[in-house]
Amino acid sequence: MQQVVVNLLHNAIKFTPPGGAVEVSATPDPTRPVVVLRVSDTGIGIPADQLSAIFEPFHQIDSALARAHEGTGLGLTLVKRLVDLHGGRISVASTEGMGTVFTVELPVEGPAELE
């Protein structure tokens, strides 16, 4: 899970301009046996037409700022696979120019908890 947090934070910091904000929280869900991890930023955001592809290998968002920051396009793919292996879920909400929030739900006891 360390790699999940590192990758999400790396992206949040990379795509948030100076003066922006990055926040991380991890809280238990009071209604289910899961921990909810959120990484949010006030960065460039992800265009709506690209949200469905961000977890695909080698995908990088197409924007001038994103092109200025090189990468392999594997960070979010790895995050999704690791979360899946732990029996969790990952979702993303983003508004272009406003920022992005990644939410990871992880079962407290093991993979069967979220099913």
PALO-337914 format. One record per residue (C-alpha): residue number from 1; x, y, z. Coordinates in nm, 4 decimals. Example, Ala and Ser with C-alpha at 12.3 -4.5 7.8 and 13.67 -1.06 7.14 Angstrom:
PALO-337914
<margu->1&X->1.2300&Y->-0.4500&Z->0.7800>
<margu->2&X->1.3670&Y->-0.1060&Z->0.7140>
END
This chain:
PALO-337914
<margu->1&X->0.0000&Y->0.0000&Z->0.0000>
<margu->2&X->0.3005&Y->0.2257&Z->0.0411>
<margu->3&X->0.3465&Y->0.2220&Z->-0.3366>
<margu->4&X->-0.0189&Y->0.3203&Z->-0.3860>
<margu->5&X->0.0193&Y->0.6236&Z->-0.1606>
<margu->6&X->0.3541&Y->0.7215&Z->-0.3124>
<margu->7&X->0.2220&Y->0.7049&Z->-0.6700>
<margu->8&X->-0.0957&Y->0.8995&Z->-0.5933>
<margu->9&X->0.0989&Y->1.1663&Z->-0.4025>
<margu->10&X->0.3605&Y->1.1896&Z->-0.6750>
<margu->11&X->0.0945&Y->1.2606&Z->-0.9380>
<margu->12&X->-0.0877&Y->1.5082&Z->-0.7142>
<margu->13&X->0.2312&Y->1.7029&Z->-0.6470>
<margu->14&X->0.3519&Y->1.6827&Z->-1.0064>
<margu->15&X->0.0299&Y->1.8242&Z->-1.1520>
<margu->16&X->-0.0407&Y->2.0887&Z->-0.8865>
<margu->17&X->0.1183&Y->2.4256&Z->-0.9618>
<margu->18&X->0.2959&Y->2.6329&Z->-0.6960>
<margu->19&X->0.0451&Y->2.7775&Z->-0.4510>
<margu->20&X->-0.1902&Y->2.4814&Z->-0.4967>
<margu->21&X->-0.2793&Y->2.2254&Z->-0.2331>
<margu->22&X->-0.2461&Y->1.8501&Z->-0.1941>
<margu->23&X->-0.4315&Y->1.6691&Z->0.0845>
<margu->24&X->-0.4212&Y->1.3110&Z->0.2064>
<margu->25&X->-0.6619&Y->1.1450&Z->0.4464>
<margu->26&X->-0.7278&Y->0.7921&Z->0.5652>
<margu->27&X->-1.0387&Y->0.7197&Z->0.7696>
<margu->28&X->-1.2430&Y->0.4161&Z->0.8622>
<margu->29&X->-1.5887&Y->0.4002&Z->0.7067>
<margu->30&X->-1.8397&Y->0.3978&Z->0.9947>
<margu->31&X->-2.0895&Y->0.1882&Z->0.7971>
<margu->32&X->-1.8606&Y->-0.0787&Z->0.6475>
<margu->33&X->-1.5383&Y->-0.2559&Z->0.7466>
<margu->34&X->-1.3224&Y->-0.0522&Z->0.5081>
<margu->35&X->-1.0618&Y->0.2202&Z->0.5285>
<margu->36&X->-1.1037&Y->0.5088&Z->0.2851>
<margu->37&X->-0.7889&Y->0.6760&Z->0.1557>
<margu->38&X->-0.8270&Y->1.0047&Z->-0.0318>
<margu->39&X->-0.5617&Y->1.2002&Z->-0.2176>
<margu->40&X->-0.6861&Y->1.5321&Z->-0.3510>
<margu->41&X->-0.5227&Y->1.8225&Z->-0.5246>
<margu->42&X->-0.6012&Y->2.1609&Z->-0.6735>
<margu->43&X->-0.4003&Y->2.0851&Z->-0.9837>
<margu->44&X->-0.4732&Y->2.0804&Z->-1.3549>
<margu->45&X->-0.7454&Y->1.8179&Z->-1.3320>
<margu->46&X->-0.8215&Y->1.5477&Z->-1.5843>
<margu->47&X->-1.0378&Y->1.6163&Z->-1.8899>
<margu->48&X->-1.3689&Y->1.4288&Z->-1.8682>
<margu->49&X->-1.3072&Y->1.2511&Z->-2.1975>
<margu->50&X->-0.9840&Y->1.1007&Z->-2.0592>
<margu->51&X->-1.1051&Y->0.9837&Z->-1.7172>
<margu->52&X->-1.2051&Y->0.6375&Z->-1.8380>
<margu->53&X->-0.8529&Y->0.5672&Z->-1.9691>
<margu->54&X->-0.6305&Y->0.6900&Z->-1.6851>
<margu->55&X->-0.5749&Y->0.3434&Z->-1.5389>
<margu->56&X->-0.4664&Y->0.1972&Z->-1.8741>
<margu->57&X->-0.0943&Y->0.1268&Z->-1.9256>
<margu->58&X->0.1104&Y->0.4055&Z->-2.0850>
<margu->59&X->-0.1807&Y->0.6529&Z->-2.0775>
<margu->60&X->-0.0965&Y->1.0120&Z->-1.9975>
<margu->61&X->-0.3379&Y->1.3022&Z->-2.0052>
<margu->62&X->-0.3035&Y->1.5280&Z->-2.3032>
<margu->63&X->-0.2341&Y->1.8805&Z->-2.1846>
<margu->64&X->0.0530&Y->2.1257&Z->-2.2062>
<margu->65&X->0.1363&Y->2.0904&Z->-1.8351>
<margu->66&X->0.1198&Y->1.7115&Z->-1.8490>
<margu->67&X->0.3552&Y->1.7057&Z->-2.1471>
<margu->68&X->0.6005&Y->1.9187&Z->-1.9483>
<margu->69&X->0.6249&Y->1.6367&Z->-1.6903>
<margu->70&X->0.7633&Y->1.3176&Z->-1.8326>
<margu->71&X->0.6670&Y->0.9778&Z->-1.7043>
<margu->72&X->0.6016&Y->0.6251&Z->-1.8189>
<margu->73&X->0.2245&Y->0.6353&Z->-1.7841>
<margu->74&X->0.2338&Y->0.3292&Z->-1.5568>
<margu->75&X->0.1845&Y->0.4858&Z->-1.2122>
<margu->76&X->-0.1947&Y->0.4772&Z->-1.2046>
<margu->77&X->-0.2032&Y->0.1370&Z->-1.3732>
<margu->78&X->0.0153&Y->0.0018&Z->-1.0937>
<margu->79&X->-0.2011&Y->0.1737&Z->-0.8309>
<margu->80&X->-0.5178&Y->0.0147&Z->-0.9702>
<margu->81&X->-0.3622&Y->-0.3314&Z->-0.9873>
<margu->82&X->-0.2300&Y->-0.3110&Z->-0.6317>
<margu->83&X->-0.5653&Y->-0.1909&Z->-0.4995>
<margu->84&X->-0.7401&Y->-0.4727&Z->-0.6880>
<margu->85&X->-0.4969&Y->-0.7297&Z->-0.5441>
<margu->86&X->-0.5869&Y->-0.6102&Z->-0.1944>
<margu->87&X->-0.9565&Y->-0.6543&Z->-0.2716>
<margu->88&X->-1.0153&Y->-0.2806&Z->-0.2818>
<margu->89&X->-1.1632&Y->-0.0248&Z->-0.5161>
<margu->90&X->-1.0293&Y->0.2975&Z->-0.6615>
<margu->91&X->-1.2284&Y->0.5817&Z->-0.8103>
<margu->92&X->-1.1482&Y->0.9266&Z->-0.9401>
<margu->93&X->-1.3353&Y->1.2541&Z->-0.9609>
<margu->94&X->-1.1836&Y->1.5449&Z->-1.1467>
<margu->95&X->-1.2656&Y->1.8809&Z->-1.2928>
<margu->96&X->-1.0292&Y->2.0193&Z->-1.5513>
<margu->97&X->-0.8522&Y->2.3248&Z->-1.4123>
<margu->98&X->-0.9834&Y->2.2613&Z->-1.0603>
<margu->99&X->-0.8191&Y->1.9425&Z->-0.9374>
<margu->100&X->-0.8600&Y->1.5729&Z->-0.8798>
<margu->101&X->-0.9616&Y->1.3405&Z->-0.5981>
<margu->102&X->-0.8594&Y->0.9749&Z->-0.5929>
<margu->103&X->-1.0518&Y->0.7595&Z->-0.3466>
<margu->104&X->-0.9294&Y->0.4155&Z->-0.2481>
<margu->105&X->-1.1457&Y->0.1819&Z->-0.0406>
<margu->106&X->-0.9613&Y->-0.1063&Z->0.1248>
<margu->107&X->-1.1201&Y->-0.3849&Z->0.3247>
<margu->108&X->-1.0047&Y->-0.4042&Z->0.6852>
<margu->109&X->-1.0083&Y->-0.7846&Z->0.7005>
<margu->110&X->-0.9318&Y->-0.8920&Z->0.3438>
<margu->111&X->-1.0530&Y->-0.9024&Z->-0.0167>
<margu->112&X->-1.3966&Y->-1.0569&Z->0.0537>
<margu->113&X->-1.5118&Y->-0.7531&Z->0.2560>
<margu->114&X->-1.6056&Y->-0.5319&Z->-0.0420>
<margu->115&X->-1.7997&Y->-0.7929&Z->-0.2362>
END
